[in-house]
Structure formats: structure tokens, C-alpha cells
Amino acid sequence: MIDINLSINTDLAREILTGFIKSEITRVGMSRAVIGLSGGIDSALSCVLAVEALGKGNVLAVRMPYKGSSKDSLDDAQLLIDQLGIPSKTIEITDMVEPLFKLDPQISKMRMGNIMARERMIVLYDQSEVFKGLVIGTSNKTEILLGYSTLYGDAACAINPIGDLYKTQVRQLSRAMNIPASIIDKAPSADLWAGQTDEDELGFTYEDVDKLLYLLVDQRYSPQEAIEDGFNEKFVNAVTTRIRRNQFKRMLPPIAKISNRTVGYDFLYLRDWGT
């Protein structure tokens, strides 16, 4: 298998991403941000970047546990809140989602997870209005490409500073930005049910899939070329199927075109209006 190096220049990435947050928020006349802080590495990195870009008084961290959420995740989120010295809120979603769960005794874990993710989105956007700040996204490039997120749930945000970083690159930048080791080193999990981990659910490791995604997406390899370079055929086919199947999650809903300037096709950029 060919050697694939996903290392990034962390100083440069830090400068670009903090600049992105500051410019995107200030260009719409705002100065604050709201982040759902789960205790995981992705939300931790987005939070640290936002604090560096906007100042600690301008970033609100919101913890949104369900009754089955991991105490370790709550503790790790609080550890980062204390380290950064930022304002925070803890809003439990149990009483919000349980009535919907109870409508169907056969409800699956997947449905419950999606409901919880979307309830957290509702809470975040409500706090966005209270705090007068934009919601910062926490999905990395690996998750976005694989569709490993809930549409209008954890995928919902106003801006996303880490969406072009693979999971392994998120880890690298997190170490450079002094995120607590307990957050960086634990098994990635959406914490939607007890014992759930990302890699168990996906069926492969982030380290392996990041290398394959880099070839397929960044280097424009065909699936067959990736197989010829040493990747397992079943693995390649499973990943490419996920990428294709989840394209709808990576774009706004298509609009049927009947005019000369259709939103999303011809009317694309705010700079067209002088910004």
C-alpha cells in the first residue's frame, strides 16, 4: 500500500480557521457564537477555535445530556469549559424527547439517536437567539463525506470551521491547541446510547478510512485505483457507496429551476450584493 501522509501545518490551519470564524461571523453583523459541547474532540476543537477567534466572553458552550449520556462526556465538556473560562449552560433533553419515544414501543436506537440529535439542534438554535450568536458546526470532513451525521440535527449549523479536516487531522490540530488528553484519546462516540462508538457503528477505523477518502476525494483516485494500491475491495466499495448515497446530506435541497436566476444555481454568493 502506498504511504499516505495526512499531516497538516497546524500553525497555518489554526490561523486560517480562526480567521474564517471571525470573518464569517462579523460579516453578518454579529460577534458571538454558540456551540453544542458534547465532550468529544470535534466540538472541543470547534470551541477552542471559536474562543481564539472571538474571545472567551463571546462563545457560549451548551451541554445537552440525555439521561443515558455518558458522565465522562459531561465531565470532559466541563473540563474544557473550565479551561477556557467561557460561559456555559446545561440543558437536559430527556423530558423533551421521551414523549416522542413513548409513541412507539418498537422505536429503534437509530430513530432515538436522530430524534436526540434534532432536539439538540432545536436547543442550540434557541440559545443562538438568546445569546445572539451563530451556531458553530462540529462535523469533520470524514463524517461529512460518509454521511455520518443527522440531517437537521448535528449537521445543522451556520458555519463549520472543521469540515475540511479529516478526523486524524482534527486529532493533530487538537493536540497543537492543548485540548485535554482525556478528550483526544477516548474512543469517538456520538454518545447517543450506552456503549456506542463511531468506529464500531461504521465498521472500520478513522485512520483507515481517512487514507482511503484522501485518495478518492483529494487525489481523485477511482475506486479501482485505490484497490490496486492495496485497499481491500469490499472496504473500498462500502465507502464509495456511502459517499454516493449520502450526497443529499451535503447540499441544500434542490430547487426546481423556472427563472433566470435561481437560488443555489445562479444566485450563489453574498458578494454579488457588495459584501
C-alpha positions in Angstrom: 0.0 0.0 0.0 1.3 3.5 -0.8 2.4 5.8 2.0 -0.3 8.4 2.7 0.6 11.3 4.9 -2.3 13.4 6.2 -0.2 15.7 8.5 -1.1 19.4 8.3 0.7 22.6 9.2 -1.1 23.2 12.5 0.0 26.8 12.8 -1.3 27.7 9.4 -4.5 25.7 9.9 -5.1 27.5 13.2 -4.6 30.9 11.5 -6.9 30.1 8.6 -9.7 28.6 10.7 -9.8 31.3 13.4 -9.7 33.9 10.6 -12.6 32.1 8.9 -14.7 32.1 12.1 -14.1 35.8 12.7 -14.8 36.9 9.2 -17.9 34.8 8.6 -19.5 35.9 11.9 -18.6 39.6 11.7 -19.7 39.9 8.0 -23.3 39.3 9.1 -23.0 41.9 11.8 -22.5 39.5 14.7 -19.7 38.9 17.2 -20.8 35.8 19.1 -21.0 32.0 18.7 -22.9 29.1 20.3 -21.5 25.6 20.3 -23.0 22.3 21.4 -20.2 20.8 23.6 -20.5 17.1 23.8 -17.3 16.2 25.4 -15.9 14.8 22.2 -12.9 16.0 20.2 -14.8 17.6 17.3 -16.9 20.0 19.3 -13.9 20.7 21.6 -11.8 21.8 18.6 -14.5 24.0 17.1 -15.0 25.6 20.5 -11.3 26.3 21.1 -11.0 27.8 17.6 -14.1 30.0 18.2 -12.7 31.2 21.5 -9.4 32.1 19.9 -11.2 33.9 17.1 -13.9 35.8 19.1 -12.8 35.9 22.7 -13.9 33.8 25.6 -16.8 36.0 26.6 -18.3 35.7 23.1 -18.6 31.9 22.9 -21.4 30.0 24.7 -20.9 26.3 25.3 -24.1 24.3 25.7 -24.2 20.8 27.2 -27.3 18.8 26.3 -27.3 15.5 28.0 -29.9 12.7 27.8 -30.5 10.6 30.8 -28.4 7.8 29.2 -25.5 10.1 28.3 -22.0 9.2 29.5 -21.0 11.0 32.7 -17.4 11.0 31.3 -18.6 13.1 28.3 -20.3 15.6 30.6 -17.1 15.8 32.7 -14.9 16.3 29.7 -17.1 19.1 28.3 -17.0 20.8 31.7 -13.2 20.3 31.8 -12.9 22.3 28.6 -15.3 24.9 29.7 -13.3 25.5 32.9 -10.0 25.5 30.9 -11.3 28.1 28.5 -13.2 30.2 31.1 -16.3 30.5 28.8 -20.0 30.9 29.6 -22.0 27.7 29.5 -25.4 26.2 30.0 -26.5 22.6 30.7 -30.0 21.8 29.2 -31.1 18.3 29.6 -33.2 16.9 26.7 -34.7 13.9 28.4 -38.1 15.4 29.1 -38.2 16.8 25.6 -37.6 13.6 23.7 -39.2 10.9 25.9 -42.8 11.7 24.9 -41.9 11.0 21.3 -40.1 7.8 22.2 -43.1 6.6 24.0 -45.4 6.9 21.0 -43.8 3.8 19.5 -42.8 0.9 21.9 -40.7 -0.6 19.0 -38.7 2.5 18.3 -35.2 1.7 17.2 -31.9 3.1 18.6 -31.3 4.8 15.2 -34.6 6.7 15.4 -34.0 7.6 19.0 -30.5 8.9 18.1 -31.9 11.0 15.2 -34.6 12.5 17.5 -32.0 13.4 20.1 -29.7 15.0 17.6 -32.5 17.1 16.2 -33.7 18.1 19.6 -30.2 19.3 20.4 -30.4 21.4 17.2 -33.6 23.0 18.4 -32.0 23.8 21.8 -28.9 25.2 20.1 -30.8 27.5 17.8 -33.0 28.7 20.6 -29.9 29.6 22.6 -28.5 31.2 19.5 -31.3 33.7 19.7 -30.9 34.2 23.4 -27.1 34.7 23.2 -27.2 36.5 19.8 -24.6 34.2 18.3 -24.3 32.0 15.3 -24.3 28.2 15.7 -20.8 26.8 15.0 -20.7 23.4 13.3 -18.7 20.4 14.6 -18.7 17.9 11.8 -15.4 16.9 10.3 -14.6 16.0 6.7 -14.7 12.3 7.3 -18.2 12.4 8.8 -19.5 14.7 6.1 -18.2 12.5 3.3 -19.6 9.3 4.9 -22.9 11.0 5.8 -22.3 10.0 9.4 -24.5 12.7 10.9 -28.2 13.6 11.3 -29.6 15.9 8.7 -31.1 18.9 10.5 -29.5 17.5 13.7 -25.8 17.6 14.4 -25.2 18.5 10.8 -27.1 21.8 11.2 -25.0 25.0 11.7 -24.4 28.5 10.4 -20.7 28.0 9.7 -18.3 25.0 10.1 -14.6 25.6 10.8 -13.5 21.9 10.8 -15.5 20.5 7.9 -12.3 20.3 5.7 -10.3 18.4 8.3 -10.2 14.6 8.3 -10.7 13.0 11.7 -7.0 12.2 12.0 -6.2 15.9 11.2 -8.7 17.0 13.9 -6.7 15.0 16.4 -3.4 16.6 15.2 -4.7 20.1 15.5 -6.4 19.4 18.8 -3.1 18.3 20.3 -1.4 21.5 19.0 -4.2 23.6 20.6 -3.8 21.9 24.0 -7.2 20.3 24.2 -7.2 17.9 27.2 -5.8 14.5 26.6 -8.9 12.8 28.0 -10.9 14.3 25.1 -8.4 13.5 22.4 -7.6 9.9 23.4 -11.0 8.4 24.1 -12.9 6.4 21.5 -15.0 8.7 19.3 -18.7 8.5 20.1 -21.9 10.4 19.3 -23.0 9.3 22.8 -26.5 8.5 21.6 -26.8 5.3 23.6 -24.7 3.4 26.1 -21.5 1.9 24.7 -22.0 3.4 21.2 -18.8 4.2 19.3 -18.3 5.7 15.9 -15.9 3.1 14.6 -18.0 0.1 15.8 -21.0 1.6 14.1 -19.1 2.4 10.9 -17.3 -1.0 10.7 -13.8 0.5 10.2 -11.3 2.8 11.9 -11.0 6.5 11.1 -7.3 6.0 10.5 -8.0 3.6 7.7 -11.0 5.4 6.1 -9.2 8.8 6.2 -6.4 7.5 4.0 -8.9 6.0 1.5 -11.0 9.1 1.5 -8.0 11.3 0.8 -7.2 9.2 -2.3 -10.8 9.1 -3.5 -11.6 12.7 -2.9 -8.5 14.9 -2.7 -6.4 12.9 -5.2 -9.3 11.9 -7.4 -8.5 8.2 -7.4 -11.0 5.8 -8.9 -12.2 3.0 -6.7 -10.3 0.6 -8.8 -7.1 2.6 -8.5 -7.5 2.6 -4.7 -7.9 -1.2 -4.8 -4.8 -1.6 -7.0 -2.8 0.5 -4.4 -3.6 -2.1 -1.7 -7.0 -1.2 -0.2 -9.5 -4.1 0.4 -12.1 -4.2 -2.4 -15.0 -4.7 0.0 -13.9 -1.8 2.1 -13.5 0.5 -0.9 -16.9 -0.4 -2.3 -18.6 0.1 1.1 -17.0 3.6 1.5 -17.8 4.7 -2.1 -21.4 3.5 -1.7 -21.7 5.6 1.5 -20.3 8.7 -0.2 -22.8 8.4 -3.1 -25.8 7.5 -1.0 -25.3 10.5 1.3 -24.7 13.2 -1.3 -28.1 14.7 -0.4 -26.8 15.5 3.1 -24.0 17.6 1.7 -26.2 20.1 -0.3 -29.2 22.3 0.2 -32.5 20.8 -1.1 -32.6 21.1 -4.9 -34.9 23.8 -6.2 -36.8 23.3 -9.5 -35.5 26.0 -11.9 -38.0 28.1 -13.8 -36.4 31.6 -13.8 -33.2 33.1 -15.0 -31.7 33.5 -11.5 -32.5 30.6 -9.2 -31.2 30.4 -5.7 -28.4 27.8 -5.4 -27.8 27.7 -9.2 -27.3 31.3 -10.5 -27.7 33.3 -7.3 -24.8 31.9 -5.2 -22.7 34.4 -3.4 -23.4 37.2 -0.9 -20.5 39.1 -2.6 -22.8 39.6 -5.5 -24.5 42.2 -3.3 -21.4 44.1 -2.4 -20.1 42.3 0.7 
